[in-house]
Amino acid sequence: MRRDLSEALPDAQWPSDMQLSVYRPELATAVHRLMQLGERQGGGRVPPLEDWQQRFVSDPEYDLALCFVAIDAEGVAGVAQCWTSSYIKNLVVHPRLQGRGLGRALLLHAFGEFRQRHEGFVDLKVLEDNLRAQRLYESVGMFVVRREPVPD
């Protein structure tokens, strides 16, 4: 799916008591654990922790400033890991906060960051049967640009 960044962007509305940060090494275990939870629930692929951490150093697509982490009193609540190619690789919201607008806020924040980097659009992939995610993405102005077969 794609979001054209030349169109107006609404402001992100964060759930109360939420702090936004970027990835820091001391958050690695908690962020990675949440991303693995998202993977088990049908979204994305996450390399093992050590490989994932190493990619922030060795892979030009990984950028600490583009891995947005939402934190509340209970810990890491949501993550939007974006790549430098204006791509949202992973978006995960902890089940205890789903339905409260955190995913939408993370997406809108990512869109704003890419707009500041003078990107024209943002892309992501979503599985055909992940209707909840598709509705979220459509609600922030994303649209389908290409369909691909789901790997076995």
C-alpha positions in Angstrom: 0.0 0.0 0.0 1.1 3.6 -0.5 0.5 7.0 1.0 1.1 10.1 -1.1 2.9 12.6 1.0 1.9 15.6 -1.1 -1.6 15.3 0.3 -2.5 16.9 3.7 -1.5 14.9 6.8 -3.7 15.0 9.9 -1.9 15.5 13.2 -1.1 12.4 15.2 -3.3 12.0 18.3 -1.4 10.0 20.9 -3.1 8.0 23.6 -2.7 9.6 27.0 0.4 8.9 29.0 2.3 7.8 25.8 5.9 8.9 25.2 7.4 8.7 21.7 11.1 7.8 21.4 13.4 6.5 18.7 15.1 3.1 19.1 17.9 3.0 21.6 20.0 -0.1 22.3 18.7 -0.3 25.9 15.2 -0.8 24.4 16.4 -3.6 22.0 15.0 -6.6 23.9 11.6 -5.1 24.6 11.2 -3.7 21.1 12.3 -7.0 19.5 9.9 -9.0 21.7 7.0 -6.8 20.6 7.9 -7.2 17.0 8.1 -10.9 17.4 4.6 -10.8 18.9 3.4 -8.9 15.9 5.0 -11.5 13.6 3.2 -14.3 15.4 -0.1 -12.4 14.9 0.4 -12.2 11.2 2.6 -9.3 10.4 6.1 -9.2 8.9 9.3 -11.1 9.6 11.8 -10.3 12.3 15.3 -11.6 12.3 16.8 -12.9 15.6 17.7 -10.2 18.1 21.4 -10.1 17.5 21.0 -10.0 13.7 18.3 -7.3 13.9 20.6 -5.2 16.2 23.5 -5.7 13.9 21.5 -4.4 10.9 21.3 -0.9 12.5 25.1 -0.8 12.0 25.6 -2.8 8.8 22.5 -2.2 6.6 21.9 1.2 5.1 18.1 0.6 5.1 18.2 0.6 8.9 18.3 3.9 10.7 17.9 4.4 14.4 16.0 7.7 13.8 13.4 5.8 11.7 12.5 3.2 14.3 9.8 4.9 16.4 9.0 3.5 19.8 5.9 4.4 21.8 6.3 3.8 25.6 3.8 4.0 28.4 4.0 3.1 32.1 4.0 -0.6 31.3 6.8 -0.5 28.8 7.1 -0.6 25.0 3.6 -0.2 23.7 4.1 0.2 19.9 6.8 0.2 17.2 7.0 1.5 13.7 10.3 0.4 12.1 10.8 2.2 8.9 13.5 1.9 6.3 15.4 4.7 4.7 13.7 3.9 1.3 10.5 5.4 2.6 9.1 2.1 3.6 7.4 0.9 6.8 8.9 -2.5 7.5 7.0 -3.3 10.7 4.2 -1.7 12.6 3.2 -3.4 15.9 0.9 -2.3 18.7 0.8 -4.3 21.9 -2.5 -6.1 22.2 -3.3 -4.2 25.5 -3.4 -1.0 23.5 -5.0 -2.0 20.2 -8.0 0.0 19.2 -6.9 3.1 21.0 -5.3 5.0 18.1 -1.6 4.2 18.7 -1.1 2.5 15.3 -2.6 5.4 13.6 -0.5 7.9 15.5 2.7 5.9 14.7 1.8 5.8 11.0 1.1 9.6 10.9 4.3 10.3 12.7 6.2 8.2 10.2 4.5 10.0 7.3 5.6 13.3 8.8 9.2 12.2 9.2 9.4 11.0 5.6 7.8 14.3 4.4 10.5 16.2 6.3 13.0 14.0 4.4 11.4 15.2 1.1 10.0 11.8 0.2 7.0 11.8 -2.2 5.3 8.7 -0.7 5.6 5.9 1.8 5.0 2.2 1.1 4.3 -0.9 3.2 3.1 -4.4 2.6 0.1 -6.1 4.2 -1.3 -9.6 3.9 -4.6 -9.9 2.1 -6.3 -11.5 5.1 -5.2 -8.8 7.5 -8.4 -6.8 7.2 -7.9 -4.9 10.4 -4.5 -3.5 9.3 -5.9 -2.8 5.8 -8.7 -0.7 7.4 -6.2 1.2 9.5 -3.9 1.9 6.5 -6.9 3.1 4.4 -8.1 5.4 7.2 -4.8 7.3 6.9 -5.0 7.6 3.2 -3.1 4.6 2.0 -4.2 2.8 -1.2 -3.3 -0.5 -2.9 -0.6 -0.1 -5.6 0.3 -3.8 -6.2 -0.9 -7.2 -5.2 1.6 -10.1 -4.7 1.0 -13.7 -4.0 1.3 -14.7 -0.3 4.3 -16.9 0.2 3.7 -20.4 1.6 
